[in-house]
Structure formats: structure tokens, C-alpha cells
Amino acid sequence: MKATSRVVSLKVKMRPKCIFGVECVGYLGHTITKFGVQPDPDKVKAIIDWLVPLSLTGLHGFLGIIDFYQRFVRHYARIASPLTELLKCATFTWTSQAQQAFTELRKQITTTPIL
């Protein structure tokens, strides 16, 4: 049997969305490097700078952004449980357990493992 070789000709259109030869790429709120996937540093800074929620709306916002990165936080459900319990209450009362969970989640997101 005779082996045949074909020449494949590929062309790439250079567009603003095309990125080649870079060390890291931002994609859907994550940073992808040769070492793995990490949270976007701008989003992590937003979480660190987040003020203590004063209402259920503020708490929903915080839990929304931190929930997006829950895979990077070890024992996320256990840590966030005081905050999710506040969502079930009729009145919003910030407790010491909620403050501790809020602080711990912000700390954990800065020490995330690379996936």
C-alpha cells in the first residue's frame, strides 16, 4: 500500500478577538494560564473591596459574584451558610456569624487554588 501525503493549507484571519502567543487569556470571568484556571483579578479585587451589605439586595449582589467563583473556595457551602440563612429571614439583621462568613469568603477568594 502506498502512503500519500496531503498538504493542508490553513489561513487565519486576524481579528481583534484573536490572540496568539500570550502567557494568559481572560475568558468568561476567568484567567487561563499554562498553569491552570484562576478567577479574574479584577473580579477578585471587586470582591475584596465589597462593603458590608446593608440590605438583602446588597447581600444578593455579594453572594451572586462570590457564587460564580465558588469552585475556588474550599468548603464554600459551609462558610456561606450564615449568609444564605439571612436570605430566608423576613427582616435583614447583620449578625456576627454573617460578618465572620463575609470576611472568610473574601479571604478565601484571595488564596484560591489554581484549577
N, C-alpha and C positions, 0 to 999 in steps of 0.2 A: 504494500500500500504506500502510495506516495504522499508525503506530508506537504501541505500547501500553507503558505503564509499569506495573510492578508494585511494590508496596511490600512490602519484605521486613522482617519483624519478627524480630529475634534477641534472645534473652534469655540472660543469663549467670548461672549460679548461683555465688555467691561461696562458695568453699570454702577451707580452709587451704592447699591445694595451688595455688590460683590466685593468680598475681602479675601485677599490671598496673602500668605506668608506672614501672618501675625502670630504673636505668642498667646493672645487671649481674645475671645469674641464674646460680646454681650448678646444674649439671646433670651427673650421672654422673661426678663427679670432675673436672669442668672448670668454668671460669668463662666465660660467654658475655657479651661486651660489644658495643657498637656497633662496636668496632674489630676484633673477631675472637674467637677461642677461645684460652684460656690454661689452664695447669694450675691446679688448685685450690690457693690459697695455703696452706691447712692441710696438704695433702699435700706440697707443696714444703718446708714447714718440717719435716715429719717426715723427709724425705729428707736435709735439711741436718743435722738433729740425730742421724741414724742413726750408731750407733757402729760401729767397725770390726768386721766379722763374725769371730767366733772359731770358727765351725763351719760345716759345709755347710748346716745349717738356717738359720743367720743369713744366709749368702750367698744362699740361695734366696729368703729374705724380701726382701732388698735388691734382688736382680735382678727379683723379681716386681713391686715397686712402681715401680722405675725403667723396667722394660719397658713398663708401662702408659703411660708418657709418652715413649716412645722417639721418637715423631714430632716432639717438640720439641727433641731433641738431635741436632745435626748430626753425621754420621758415627758414629752410635750403635754399630753393629756393630764398627767398627774400635776404638773406645775400650773397649768392654765385652769384647773378645775375651780378655784375660788373666783376667777373672773367669769367663767361661764355660769357659775351659780348666781352671780349678780344679775345676769340677763333674765333669770327666772323670777326675780323679785318684782313686786309691784312698784316699790319705791327704790330709788338709787341711793345706796348708802355705802360709801367707800370705807372698807374695813382694813385692819392691819394685815389680815391674811391676803386681801386683794393687793395691797401695797407690796407685800413680800413677793407675791406671784408676778406682779408687774415688773419689779426690779429684777427678779430672777430670769424672766423671759428676755428682758433687754440684755442682761449679762450673757445668757446662753447664746444669743444670736451673734455676739461678737467673738465667741470662741467656737465657732461652728467647725465640724469636721469637713473634710473635702470628700465628696461622694464620688 
